[in-house]
Amino acid sequence: MDRLSNTIRPYAWGSTTAIPRLLGTEPTGEPQAELWMGAHPGAPSRVDRGTGSAPLTEVIAADPDRALGAPAVRAFGPALPFLLKVLAADAPLSLQVHPDRTQAEAGFADEEARGVPADAPERTYKDANHKPELICALTPFDGLCGFRPAAVTADLIDGLGVDSLKPWADILRAAPEGDALREVLTAVLTADPDTLADTVHRAAEAAGRLAADDPDGPYAVWAGIARHYPGDPGVIAAMLLNHVRLRPGQALFLGAGVPHAYLSGLGVEIMANSDNVLRCGLTPKHIDVPELLRIVRFEATDPAVLGPADDDAPDHDYTVPVDDFRLSRHVLSTGAPDRDLPAGTPQILLCTAGEVHLRADDGSGITLAPGQSVWAAADERVTASGAGTLFRATVTV
């Protein structure tokens, strides 16, 4: 096992206090949005085996079969296929969608052939991989996920009493649902910015008034988003989506083509090791409207919230329909039997509460406090004990 030294990313939407509180450190006054754990080339974790700090990418590259296990290398190549994060949102992230693997391969090849620079602001595909992801709440966590039934959204929009929104409400009622969602999102993303900004302003004012009677309802969500992104077309796009509130221990899987945005809260996030994001709004960054409309799945969905039936369940695997990652949560207690964590696949182990003791077969051990993590290669069998919460990230092969 290796204790990991991890990078904190200071994105503007991040909380100034949540990650410092988890780590037991003093806030810097700057946003601390994401704590990265893994071998992403943008900010790989580092390990020190007594000869100086080295990035986890180099440790894996030196012996991929030992680090990842031969089955994982055959399935995903000689690189860790997932990235684990602690995510702390104090403001809404961009409204976004991710491609499936076939779409990513085609999009990446096209931009490479056209010579679009990798760091160009209009570049959409940074790599040829898909980017499914899972967010598991550590605190109450709010997000948007998938399209709400079109007729329900039409009723909510009518409730705002904004005349310029009524034609879109009519479309949502009259057209076949998939066609209606596509037509309205297209209209929002291609509308005249100045005209739409006035509509967003009026909708935000109306939502604010209505939120006074229902502070946990959809109008309060829209008003909150509009405060962070005044005049942004994404405010209207967000009205089309389901609002989801997770309790600690509950999780949400975001598959290809599903529009989503995280709004607020602290959570453990795991994803395929990719940077492919197509944005729909709530951002000053480039929006590739034609490509976005090609990737989005225009269908109403009921977000499937994952999690243990019993909030106090000692162990839970969050089952997802991809093999790139697997996340499980283990709530350890003093006097309970040790947890044997299976070998054979690479593991990152993260403590989020209490104190967790990890022991390897050779007798060596590491104790983790909240926010601390370790890397365990595929050939290392680990046993966990203590009184705390441990998240285990690995792959399925």
Contacts in CASP RR format, 6 or more apart in sequence:
PFRMAT RR
TARGET T0000
AUTHOR 0000-0000-0000
METHOD contacts of the structure
MODEL  1
MDRLSNTIRPYAWGSTTAIPRLLGTEPTGEPQAELWMGAHPGAPSRVDRG
TGSAPLTEVIAADPDRALGAPAVRAFGPALPFLLKVLAADAPLSLQVHPD
RTQAEAGFADEEARGVPADAPERTYKDANHKPELICALTPFDGLCGFRPA
AVTADLIDGLGVDSLKPWADILRAAPEGDALREVLTAVLTADPDTLADTV
HRAAEAAGRLAADDPDGPYAVWAGIARHYPGDPGVIAAMLLNHVRLRPGQ
ALFLGAGVPHAYLSGLGVEIMANSDNVLRCGLTPKHIDVPELLRIVRFEA
TDPAVLGPADDDAPDHDYTVPVDDFRLSRHVLSTGAPDRDLPAGTPQILL
CTAGEVHLRADDGSGITLAPGQSVWAAADERVTASGAGTLFRATVTV
1 358 0 8 1.000
1 360 0 8 1.000
1 364 0 8 1.000
1 365 0 8 1.000
1 366 0 8 1.000
1 374 0 8 1.000
1 375 0 8 1.000
1 376 0 8 1.000
1 380 0 8 1.000
1 382 0 8 1.000
2 47 0 8 1.000
2 48 0 8 1.000
2 49 0 8 1.000
2 59 0 8 1.000
2 374 0 8 1.000
2 375 0 8 1.000
2 376 0 8 1.000
3 47 0 8 1.000
3 48 0 8 1.000
3 366 0 8 1.000
3 372 0 8 1.000
3 373 0 8 1.000
3 374 0 8 1.000
4 37 0 8 1.000
4 38 0 8 1.000
4 45 0 8 1.000
4 46 0 8 1.000
4 47 0 8 1.000
4 56 0 8 1.000
4 348 0 8 1.000
4 372 0 8 1.000
4 373 0 8 1.000
4 374 0 8 1.000
4 375 0 8 1.000
5 45 0 8 1.000
5 46 0 8 1.000
5 47 0 8 1.000
5 48 0 8 1.000
5 53 0 8 1.000
6 35 0 8 1.000
6 36 0 8 1.000
6 37 0 8 1.000
6 38 0 8 1.000
6 45 0 8 1.000
6 46 0 8 1.000
6 373 0 8 1.000
7 35 0 8 1.000
7 36 0 8 1.000
7 43 0 8 1.000
7 45 0 8 1.000
8 19 0 8 1.000
8 32 0 8 1.000
8 33 0 8 1.000
8 34 0 8 1.000
8 35 0 8 1.000
8 36 0 8 1.000
9 33 0 8 1.000
9 34 0 8 1.000
9 35 0 8 1.000
9 36 0 8 1.000
9 43 0 8 1.000
10 30 0 8 1.000
10 31 0 8 1.000
10 32 0 8 1.000
10 33 0 8 1.000
11 31 0 8 1.000
11 33 0 8 1.000
11 34 0 8 1.000
12 31 0 8 1.000
12 33 0 8 1.000
12 91 0 8 1.000
13 31 0 8 1.000
13 33 0 8 1.000
13 89 0 8 1.000
13 90 0 8 1.000
13 91 0 8 1.000
13 92 0 8 1.000
13 93 0 8 1.000
14 31 0 8 1.000
14 32 0 8 1.000
14 33 0 8 1.000
14 34 0 8 1.000
14 88 0 8 1.000
14 89 0 8 1.000
14 90 0 8 1.000
14 91 0 8 1.000
15 31 0 8 1.000
15 32 0 8 1.000
15 33 0 8 1.000
15 88 0 8 1.000
15 89 0 8 1.000
15 90 0 8 1.000
15 265 0 8 1.000
15 266 0 8 1.000
16 27 0 8 1.000
16 28 0 8 1.000
16 29 0 8 1.000
16 30 0 8 1.000
16 31 0 8 1.000
16 32 0 8 1.000
16 90 0 8 1.000
17 27 0 8 1.000
18 32 0 8 1.000
18 88 0 8 1.000
18 90 0 8 1.000
18 139 0 8 1.000
18 265 0 8 1.000
18 266 0 8 1.000
19 32 0 8 1.000
19 33 0 8 1.000
19 35 0 8 1.000
19 86 0 8 1.000
19 88 0 8 1.000
19 266 0 8 1.000
20 26 0 8 1.000
20 27 0 8 1.000
20 28 0 8 1.000
20 32 0 8 1.000
22 86 0 8 1.000
22 138 0 8 1.000
22 266 0 8 1.000
22 352 0 8 1.000
22 370 0 8 1.000
22 371 0 8 1.000
23 370 0 8 1.000
23 371 0 8 1.000
24 370 0 8 1.000
31 90 0 8 1.000
32 88 0 8 1.000
33 87 0 8 1.000
33 88 0 8 1.000
33 89 0 8 1.000
34 85 0 8 1.000
34 86 0 8 1.000
34 87 0 8 1.000
34 88 0 8 1.000
34 269 0 8 1.000
35 85 0 8 1.000
35 86 0 8 1.000
35 371 0 8 1.000
36 43 0 8 1.000
36 45 0 8 1.000
36 83 0 8 1.000
36 84 0 8 1.000
36 85 0 8 1.000
37 45 0 8 1.000
37 83 0 8 1.000
37 84 0 8 1.000
37 85 0 8 1.000
37 86 0 8 1.000
37 348 0 8 1.000
37 350 0 8 1.000
37 373 0 8 1.000
37 393 0 8 1.000
38 44 0 8 1.000
38 45 0 8 1.000
38 56 0 8 1.000
38 80 0 8 1.000
38 82 0 8 1.000
38 83 0 8 1.000
38 84 0 8 1.000
38 348 0 8 1.000
38 375 0 8 1.000
39 45 0 8 1.000
39 55 0 8 1.000
39 56 0 8 1.000
39 57 0 8 1.000
39 60 0 8 1.000
39 79 0 8 1.000
39 80 0 8 1.000
39 83 0 8 1.000
39 273 0 8 1.000
40 83 0 8 1.000
40 273 0 8 1.000
41 57 0 8 1.000
44 55 0 8 1.000
44 56 0 8 1.000
44 57 0 8 1.000
45 55 0 8 1.000
45 56 0 8 1.000
45 373 0 8 1.000
45 375 0 8 1.000
46 53 0 8 1.000
46 54 0 8 1.000
46 55 0 8 1.000
46 56 0 8 1.000
47 53 0 8 1.000
47 54 0 8 1.000
47 56 0 8 1.000
47 59 0 8 1.000
47 375 0 8 1.000
48 54 0 8 1.000
56 80 0 8 1.000
56 375 0 8 1.000
57 79 0 8 1.000
59 67 0 8 1.000
59 375 0 8 1.000
60 67 0 8 1.000
60 68 0 8 1.000
60 78 0 8 1.000
60 79 0 8 1.000
60 80 0 8 1.000
61 78 0 8 1.000
64 73 0 8 1.000
64 77 0 8 1.000
64 78 0 8 1.000
64 79 0 8 1.000
65 73 0 8 1.000
66 377 0 8 1.000
66 378 0 8 1.000
66 379 0 8 1.000
67 346 0 8 1.000
67 377 0 8 1.000
67 378 0 8 1.000
68 76 0 8 1.000
68 77 0 8 1.000
68 78 0 8 1.000
68 79 0 8 1.000
68 80 0 8 1.000
68 345 0 8 1.000
68 346 0 8 1.000
68 377 0 8 1.000
68 378 0 8 1.000
69 344 0 8 1.000
69 345 0 8 1.000
69 346 0 8 1.000
69 377 0 8 1.000
69 378 0 8 1.000
69 379 0 8 1.000
71 344 0 8 1.000
71 345 0 8 1.000
71 397 0 8 1.000
72 81 0 8 1.000
72 345 0 8 1.000
72 346 0 8 1.000
72 378 0 8 1.000
72 395 0 8 1.000
72 397 0 8 1.000
74 397 0 8 1.000
75 81 0 8 1.000
75 323 0 8 1.000
75 395 0 8 1.000
75 397 0 8 1.000
76 324 0 8 1.000
76 395 0 8 1.000
79 273 0 8 1.000
80 273 0 8 1.000
80 346 0 8 1.000
81 272 0 8 1.000
81 273 0 8 1.000
81 324 0 8 1.000
81 325 0 8 1.000
81 395 0 8 1.000
82 270 0 8 1.000
82 271 0 8 1.000
82 272 0 8 1.000
82 273 0 8 1.000
82 324 0 8 1.000
82 325 0 8 1.000
82 393 0 8 1.000
82 395 0 8 1.000
83 270 0 8 1.000
83 271 0 8 1.000
83 272 0 8 1.000
83 273 0 8 1.000
84 268 0 8 1.000
84 269 0 8 1.000
84 270 0 8 1.000
84 348 0 8 1.000
84 350 0 8 1.000
84 373 0 8 1.000
84 391 0 8 1.000
84 393 0 8 1.000
85 268 0 8 1.000
85 269 0 8 1.000
85 270 0 8 1.000
85 271 0 8 1.000
86 138 0 8 1.000
86 266 0 8 1.000
86 267 0 8 1.000
86 268 0 8 1.000
86 269 0 8 1.000
86 350 0 8 1.000
86 352 0 8 1.000
86 371 0 8 1.000
87 135 0 8 1.000
87 262 0 8 1.000
87 266 0 8 1.000
87 267 0 8 1.000
87 268 0 8 1.000
87 269 0 8 1.000
88 265 0 8 1.000
88 266 0 8 1.000
88 267 0 8 1.000
89 262 0 8 1.000
89 263 0 8 1.000
89 264 0 8 1.000
89 265 0 8 1.000
89 266 0 8 1.000
90 264 0 8 1.000
90 265 0 8 1.000
91 228 0 8 1.000
91 264 0 8 1.000
92 224 0 8 1.000
92 225 0 8 1.000
92 228 0 8 1.000
92 229 0 8 1.000
92 261 0 8 1.000
92 262 0 8 1.000
92 263 0 8 1.000
92 264 0 8 1.000
92 282 0 8 1.000
93 261 0 8 1.000
93 262 0 8 1.000
93 263 0 8 1.000
93 282 0 8 1.000
94 261 0 8 1.000
94 277 0 8 1.000
94 279 0 8 1.000
94 280 0 8 1.000
94 281 0 8 1.000
94 282 0 8 1.000
94 283 0 8 1.000
94 285 0 8 1.000
95 144 0 8 1.000
95 234 0 8 1.000
95 237 0 8 1.000
95 238 0 8 1.000
95 241 0 8 1.000
95 259 0 8 1.000
95 260 0 8 1.000
95 261 0 8 1.000
95 279 0 8 1.000
95 280 0 8 1.000
95 281 0 8 1.000
95 282 0 8 1.000
95 283 0 8 1.000
96 259 0 8 1.000
96 260 0 8 1.000
96 261 0 8 1.000
96 277 0 8 1.000
96 278 0 8 1.000
96 279 0 8 1.000
96 280 0 8 1.000
96 281 0 8 1.000
97 257 0 8 1.000
97 258 0 8 1.000
97 259 0 8 1.000
97 260 0 8 1.000
97 277 0 8 1.000
97 278 0 8 1.000
97 280 0 8 1.000
97 292 0 8 1.000
97 295 0 8 1.000
97 296 0 8 1.000
98 130 0 8 1.000
98 131 0 8 1.000
98 132 0 8 1.000
98 133 0 8 1.000
98 254 0 8 1.000
98 255 0 8 1.000
98 256 0 8 1.000
98 257 0 8 1.000
98 274 0 8 1.000
98 276 0 8 1.000
98 277 0 8 1.000
98 278 0 8 1.000
98 295 0 8 1.000
99 107 0 8 1.000
99 125 0 8 1.000
99 130 0 8 1.000
99 131 0 8 1.000
99 256 0 8 1.000
99 257 0 8 1.000
99 276 0 8 1.000
99 278 0 8 1.000
99 295 0 8 1.000
100 130 0 8 1.000
100 256 0 8 1.000
100 257 0 8 1.000
101 128 0 8 1.000
101 129 0 8 1.000
101 130 0 8 1.000
103 130 0 8 1.000
103 256 0 8 1.000
103 294 0 8 1.000
103 295 0 8 1.000
104 125 0 8 1.000
104 127 0 8 1.000
104 128 0 8 1.000
104 129 0 8 1.000
104 130 0 8 1.000
104 131 0 8 1.000
104 274 0 8 1.000
104 276 0 8 1.000
105 128 0 8 1.000
107 124 0 8 1.000
107 125 0 8 1.000
107 128 0 8 1.000
107 291 0 8 1.000
108 125 0 8 1.000
108 126 0 8 1.000
108 127 0 8 1.000
108 128 0 8 1.000
108 276 0 8 1.000
109 128 0 8 1.000
110 125 0 8 1.000
111 123 0 8 1.000
111 124 0 8 1.000
111 125 0 8 1.000
116 122 0 8 1.000
116 123 0 8 1.000
117 123 0 8 1.000
118 126 0 8 1.000
121 285 0 8 1.000
121 286 0 8 1.000
122 286 0 8 1.000
122 288 0 8 1.000
124 276 0 8 1.000
124 278 0 8 1.000
124 286 0 8 1.000
124 288 0 8 1.000
124 291 0 8 1.000
125 276 0 8 1.000
126 274 0 8 1.000
126 275 0 8 1.000
126 276 0 8 1.000
127 274 0 8 1.000
127 275 0 8 1.000
127 276 0 8 1.000
129 272 0 8 1.000
129 273 0 8 1.000
129 274 0 8 1.000
129 276 0 8 1.000
130 256 0 8 1.000
130 272 0 8 1.000
130 274 0 8 1.000
130 276 0 8 1.000
130 322 0 8 1.000
130 324 0 8 1.000
131 271 0 8 1.000
131 272 0 8 1.000
131 274 0 8 1.000
131 275 0 8 1.000
131 276 0 8 1.000
131 277 0 8 1.000
132 253 0 8 1.000
132 254 0 8 1.000
132 255 0 8 1.000
132 256 0 8 1.000
132 271 0 8 1.000
132 272 0 8 1.000
132 320 0 8 1.000
132 322 0 8 1.000
132 324 0 8 1.000
133 253 0 8 1.000
133 254 0 8 1.000
133 255 0 8 1.000
133 269 0 8 1.000
133 270 0 8 1.000
133 271 0 8 1.000
133 272 0 8 1.000
134 251 0 8 1.000
134 252 0 8 1.000
134 253 0 8 1.000
134 254 0 8 1.000
134 269 0 8 1.000
134 270 0 8 1.000
134 271 0 8 1.000
134 306 0 8 1.000
134 318 0 8 1.000
134 320 0 8 1.000
134 325 0 8 1.000
134 327 0 8 1.000
135 141 0 8 1.000
135 246 0 8 1.000
135 251 0 8 1.000
135 252 0 8 1.000
135 254 0 8 1.000
135 262 0 8 1.000
135 267 0 8 1.000
135 268 0 8 1.000
135 269 0 8 1.000
136 246 0 8 1.000
136 249 0 8 1.000
136 250 0 8 1.000
136 251 0 8 1.000
136 267 0 8 1.000
136 268 0 8 1.000
136 269 0 8 1.000
136 318 0 8 1.000
136 327 0 8 1.000
136 329 0 8 1.000
136 391 0 8 1.000
137 246 0 8 1.000
137 247 0 8 1.000
137 248 0 8 1.000
137 249 0 8 1.000
137 250 0 8 1.000
137 251 0 8 1.000
137 265 0 8 1.000
137 266 0 8 1.000
137 267 0 8 1.000
138 248 0 8 1.000
138 249 0 8 1.000
138 265 0 8 1.000
138 266 0 8 1.000
138 267 0 8 1.000
138 268 0 8 1.000
138 352 0 8 1.000
139 248 0 8 1.000
139 265 0 8 1.000
139 266 0 8 1.000
139 267 0 8 1.000
140 245 0 8 1.000
140 246 0 8 1.000
140 247 0 8 1.000
140 248 0 8 1.000
140 265 0 8 1.000
141 245 0 8 1.000
141 246 0 8 1.000
141 250 0 8 1.000
141 262 0 8 1.000
141 264 0 8 1.000
141 265 0 8 1.000
141 266 0 8 1.000
141 267 0 8 1.000
142 221 0 8 1.000
142 243 0 8 1.000
142 244 0 8 1.000
142 245 0 8 1.000
142 246 0 8 1.000
142 262 0 8 1.000
142 263 0 8 1.000
142 264 0 8 1.000
142 265 0 8 1.000
143 243 0 8 1.000
143 244 0 8 1.000
143 245 0 8 1.000
143 246 0 8 1.000
143 252 0 8 1.000
143 260 0 8 1.000
143 261 0 8 1.000
143 262 0 8 1.000
143 263 0 8 1.000
143 264 0 8 1.000
144 221 0 8 1.000
144 238 0 8 1.000
144 241 0 8 1.000
144 242 0 8 1.000
144 243 0 8 1.000
144 244 0 8 1.000
144 259 0 8 1.000
144 260 0 8 1.000
144 261 0 8 1.000
144 263 0 8 1.000
145 241 0 8 1.000
145 242 0 8 1.000
145 244 0 8 1.000
145 252 0 8 1.000
145 254 0 8 1.000
145 258 0 8 1.000
145 260 0 8 1.000
145 301 0 8 1.000
145 303 0 8 1.000
146 241 0 8 1.000
146 242 0 8 1.000
146 258 0 8 1.000
146 259 0 8 1.000
146 260 0 8 1.000
146 300 0 8 1.000
146 301 0 8 1.000
146 303 0 8 1.000
147 153 0 8 1.000
147 181 0 8 1.000
147 240 0 8 1.000
147 241 0 8 1.000
147 242 0 8 1.000
147 259 0 8 1.000
147 298 0 8 1.000
147 299 0 8 1.000
147 300 0 8 1.000
147 301 0 8 1.000
148 240 0 8 1.000
148 241 0 8 1.000
148 242 0 8 1.000
148 300 0 8 1.000
149 177 0 8 1.000
149 300 0 8 1.000
150 172 0 8 1.000
150 173 0 8 1.000
150 177 0 8 1.000
150 178 0 8 1.000
150 180 0 8 1.000
150 181 0 8 1.000
150 300 0 8 1.000
151 172 0 8 1.000
151 173 0 8 1.000
153 169 0 8 1.000
153 172 0 8 1.000
153 239 0 8 1.000
153 240 0 8 1.000
154 169 0 8 1.000
154 170 0 8 1.000
154 172 0 8 1.000
154 173 0 8 1.000
155 169 0 8 1.000
156 218 0 8 1.000
156 219 0 8 1.000
156 239 0 8 1.000
157 165 0 8 1.000
157 166 0 8 1.000
157 168 0 8 1.000
157 169 0 8 1.000
157 172 0 8 1.000
157 239 0 8 1.000
158 166 0 8 1.000
158 169 0 8 1.000
159 206 0 8 1.000
159 210 0 8 1.000
160 202 0 8 1.000
160 203 0 8 1.000
160 206 0 8 1.000
160 207 0 8 1.000
160 210 0 8 1.000
160 219 0 8 1.000
161 206 0 8 1.000
162 199 0 8 1.000
162 202 0 8 1.000
162 203 0 8 1.000
162 206 0 8 1.000
164 195 0 8 1.000
164 198 0 8 1.000
164 199 0 8 1.000
164 202 0 8 1.000
165 199 0 8 1.000
165 203 0 8 1.000
165 236 0 8 1.000
168 184 0 8 1.000
168 187 0 8 1.000
168 188 0 8 1.000
171 180 0 8 1.000
171 183 0 8 1.000
171 184 0 8 1.000
172 180 0 8 1.000
172 181 0 8 1.000
172 184 0 8 1.000
173 180 0 8 1.000
174 180 0 8 1.000
175 183 0 8 1.000
177 299 0 8 1.000
177 300 0 8 1.000
178 298 0 8 1.000
178 299 0 8 1.000
178 300 0 8 1.000
179 298 0 8 1.000
181 240 0 8 1.000
181 298 0 8 1.000
181 299 0 8 1.000
181 300 0 8 1.000
182 293 0 8 1.000
182 296 0 8 1.000
182 298 0 8 1.000
184 240 0 8 1.000
185 237 0 8 1.000
185 240 0 8 1.000
185 280 0 8 1.000
185 293 0 8 1.000
185 296 0 8 1.000
185 298 0 8 1.000
186 289 0 8 1.000
186 293 0 8 1.000
188 196 0 8 1.000
188 233 0 8 1.000
188 234 0 8 1.000
188 236 0 8 1.000
188 237 0 8 1.000
189 233 0 8 1.000
189 237 0 8 1.000
189 280 0 8 1.000
189 281 0 8 1.000
189 287 0 8 1.000
189 289 0 8 1.000
189 292 0 8 1.000
189 293 0 8 1.000
190 289 0 8 1.000
191 233 0 8 1.000
193 233 0 8 1.000
196 231 0 8 1.000
196 233 0 8 1.000
196 236 0 8 1.000
197 230 0 8 1.000
197 231 0 8 1.000
199 236 0 8 1.000
200 226 0 8 1.000
200 230 0 8 1.000
200 231 0 8 1.000
200 232 0 8 1.000
200 233 0 8 1.000
200 235 0 8 1.000
200 236 0 8 1.000
201 230 0 8 1.000
201 231 0 8 1.000
203 222 0 8 1.000
203 226 0 8 1.000
203 235 0 8 1.000
203 236 0 8 1.000
203 239 0 8 1.000
204 222 0 8 1.000
204 223 0 8 1.000
204 226 0 8 1.000
204 227 0 8 1.000
204 230 0 8 1.000
204 231 0 8 1.000
204 235 0 8 1.000
206 219 0 8 1.000
207 219 0 8 1.000
207 220 0 8 1.000
207 222 0 8 1.000
207 223 0 8 1.000
207 224 0 8 1.000
207 226 0 8 1.000
208 219 0 8 1.000
208 220 0 8 1.000
208 223 0 8 1.000
210 219 0 8 1.000
211 217 0 8 1.000
211 219 0 8 1.000
211 220 0 8 1.000
211 223 0 8 1.000
214 220 0 8 1.000
216 245 0 8 1.000
217 243 0 8 1.000
218 239 0 8 1.000
218 243 0 8 1.000
221 238 0 8 1.000
221 243 0 8 1.000
221 263 0 8 1.000
222 235 0 8 1.000
222 238 0 8 1.000
222 239 0 8 1.000
225 234 0 8 1.000
225 235 0 8 1.000
225 238 0 8 1.000
225 263 0 8 1.000
225 282 0 8 1.000
226 232 0 8 1.000
226 235 0 8 1.000
228 282 0 8 1.000
229 235 0 8 1.000
229 281 0 8 1.000
229 282 0 8 1.000
232 281 0 8 1.000
232 282 0 8 1.000
232 283 0 8 1.000
233 281 0 8 1.000
234 280 0 8 1.000
234 281 0 8 1.000
234 282 0 8 1.000
235 282 0 8 1.000
237 259 0 8 1.000
237 280 0 8 1.000
237 281 0 8 1.000
238 261 0 8 1.000
238 282 0 8 1.000
240 259 0 8 1.000
241 259 0 8 1.000
241 260 0 8 1.000
241 261 0 8 1.000
242 301 0 8 1.000
242 302 0 8 1.000
242 303 0 8 1.000
244 252 0 8 1.000
244 303 0 8 1.000
244 305 0 8 1.000
246 252 0 8 1.000
246 305 0 8 1.000
247 311 0 8 1.000
248 311 0 8 1.000
249 307 0 8 1.000
249 308 0 8 1.000
249 311 0 8 1.000
249 316 0 8 1.000
249 329 0 8 1.000
250 305 0 8 1.000
250 306 0 8 1.000
250 307 0 8 1.000
251 305 0 8 1.000
251 306 0 8 1.000
251 307 0 8 1.000
251 318 0 8 1.000
251 327 0 8 1.000
252 303 0 8 1.000
252 304 0 8 1.000
252 305 0 8 1.000
252 306 0 8 1.000
253 304 0 8 1.000
253 306 0 8 1.000
253 318 0 8 1.000
253 320 0 8 1.000
253 321 0 8 1.000
254 260 0 8 1.000
256 295 0 8 1.000
256 297 0 8 1.000
257 295 0 8 1.000
257 296 0 8 1.000
257 297 0 8 1.000
258 297 0 8 1.000
258 301 0 8 1.000
259 280 0 8 1.000
259 296 0 8 1.000
261 282 0 8 1.000
268 327 0 8 1.000
268 350 0 8 1.000
268 352 0 8 1.000
268 391 0 8 1.000
270 325 0 8 1.000
270 327 0 8 1.000
270 393 0 8 1.000
271 325 0 8 1.000
272 322 0 8 1.000
272 324 0 8 1.000
272 325 0 8 1.000
273 324 0 8 1.000
278 287 0 8 1.000
278 288 0 8 1.000
278 291 0 8 1.000
278 292 0 8 1.000
278 295 0 8 1.000
279 285 0 8 1.000
279 286 0 8 1.000
279 287 0 8 1.000
279 292 0 8 1.000
280 287 0 8 1.000
280 292 0 8 1.000
280 296 0 8 1.000
281 287 0 8 1.000
306 318 0 8 1.000
306 319 0 8 1.000
307 316 0 8 1.000
307 318 0 8 1.000
308 316 0 8 1.000
312 331 0 8 1.000
313 331 0 8 1.000
314 330 0 8 1.000
314 331 0 8 1.000
314 332 0 8 1.000
314 333 0 8 1.000
314 336 0 8 1.000
315 328 0 8 1.000
315 329 0 8 1.000
315 330 0 8 1.000
315 331 0 8 1.000
315 339 0 8 1.000
316 328 0 8 1.000
316 329 0 8 1.000
317 326 0 8 1.000
317 327 0 8 1.000
317 328 0 8 1.000
318 326 0 8 1.000
318 327 0 8 1.000
318 328 0 8 1.000
318 329 0 8 1.000
320 326 0 8 1.000
320 327 0 8 1.000
323 395 0 8 1.000
323 396 0 8 1.000
323 397 0 8 1.000
324 395 0 8 1.000
325 393 0 8 1.000
325 394 0 8 1.000
325 395 0 8 1.000
326 393 0 8 1.000
326 394 0 8 1.000
326 395 0 8 1.000
326 396 0 8 1.000
327 391 0 8 1.000
327 392 0 8 1.000
327 393 0 8 1.000
328 391 0 8 1.000
328 392 0 8 1.000
329 389 0 8 1.000
329 390 0 8 1.000
329 391 0 8 1.000
329 392 0 8 1.000
330 339 0 8 1.000
330 384 0 8 1.000
330 389 0 8 1.000
330 390 0 8 1.000
330 391 0 8 1.000
330 392 0 8 1.000
331 388 0 8 1.000
331 389 0 8 1.000
332 339 0 8 1.000
332 356 0 8 1.000
332 384 0 8 1.000
332 385 0 8 1.000
332 386 0 8 1.000
332 387 0 8 1.000
332 388 0 8 1.000
332 389 0 8 1.000
332 390 0 8 1.000
333 386 0 8 1.000
333 387 0 8 1.000
333 388 0 8 1.000
334 386 0 8 1.000
334 387 0 8 1.000
336 385 0 8 1.000
338 359 0 8 1.000
338 383 0 8 1.000
338 384 0 8 1.000
338 385 0 8 1.000
339 383 0 8 1.000
339 384 0 8 1.000
339 385 0 8 1.000
339 390 0 8 1.000
340 381 0 8 1.000
340 382 0 8 1.000
340 383 0 8 1.000
341 347 0 8 1.000
341 349 0 8 1.000
341 376 0 8 1.000
341 381 0 8 1.000
341 382 0 8 1.000
341 383 0 8 1.000
341 384 0 8 1.000
341 392 0 8 1.000
342 381 0 8 1.000
343 378 0 8 1.000
343 379 0 8 1.000
343 380 0 8 1.000
343 381 0 8 1.000
343 382 0 8 1.000
344 378 0 8 1.000
344 379 0 8 1.000
345 378 0 8 1.000
345 394 0 8 1.000
345 395 0 8 1.000
345 396 0 8 1.000
345 397 0 8 1.000
346 375 0 8 1.000
346 376 0 8 1.000
346 377 0 8 1.000
346 378 0 8 1.000
346 394 0 8 1.000
346 395 0 8 1.000
347 375 0 8 1.000
347 376 0 8 1.000
347 380 0 8 1.000
347 382 0 8 1.000
347 392 0 8 1.000
347 393 0 8 1.000
347 394 0 8 1.000
348 373 0 8 1.000
348 374 0 8 1.000
348 375 0 8 1.000
348 376 0 8 1.000
348 392 0 8 1.000
348 393 0 8 1.000
348 394 0 8 1.000
349 356 0 8 1.000
349 358 0 8 1.000
349 368 0 8 1.000
349 373 0 8 1.000
349 374 0 8 1.000
349 376 0 8 1.000
349 382 0 8 1.000
349 384 0 8 1.000
349 390 0 8 1.000
349 391 0 8 1.000
349 392 0 8 1.000
349 393 0 8 1.000
350 368 0 8 1.000
350 371 0 8 1.000
350 372 0 8 1.000
350 373 0 8 1.000
350 390 0 8 1.000
350 391 0 8 1.000
350 393 0 8 1.000
351 368 0 8 1.000
351 369 0 8 1.000
351 370 0 8 1.000
351 371 0 8 1.000
351 372 0 8 1.000
351 373 0 8 1.000
351 388 0 8 1.000
351 389 0 8 1.000
351 390 0 8 1.000
351 391 0 8 1.000
352 370 0 8 1.000
352 371 0 8 1.000
352 389 0 8 1.000
352 390 0 8 1.000
352 391 0 8 1.000
353 370 0 8 1.000
353 388 0 8 1.000
353 389 0 8 1.000
354 369 0 8 1.000
354 370 0 8 1.000
354 387 0 8 1.000
354 388 0 8 1.000
354 389 0 8 1.000
355 367 0 8 1.000
355 368 0 8 1.000
355 369 0 8 1.000
355 386 0 8 1.000
355 387 0 8 1.000
355 388 0 8 1.000
356 367 0 8 1.000
356 368 0 8 1.000
356 384 0 8 1.000
356 385 0 8 1.000
356 386 0 8 1.000
356 388 0 8 1.000
356 389 0 8 1.000
356 390 0 8 1.000
357 365 0 8 1.000
357 366 0 8 1.000
357 367 0 8 1.000
357 368 0 8 1.000
357 384 0 8 1.000
357 385 0 8 1.000
357 386 0 8 1.000
358 365 0 8 1.000
358 366 0 8 1.000
358 367 0 8 1.000
358 368 0 8 1.000
358 374 0 8 1.000
358 382 0 8 1.000
358 383 0 8 1.000
358 384 0 8 1.000
359 365 0 8 1.000
359 382 0 8 1.000
359 383 0 8 1.000
359 384 0 8 1.000
359 385 0 8 1.000
360 376 0 8 1.000
360 380 0 8 1.000
360 381 0 8 1.000
360 382 0 8 1.000
360 383 0 8 1.000
361 380 0 8 1.000
361 381 0 8 1.000
366 374 0 8 1.000
368 374 0 8 1.000
368 390 0 8 1.000
376 382 0 8 1.000
384 390 0 8 1.000
END
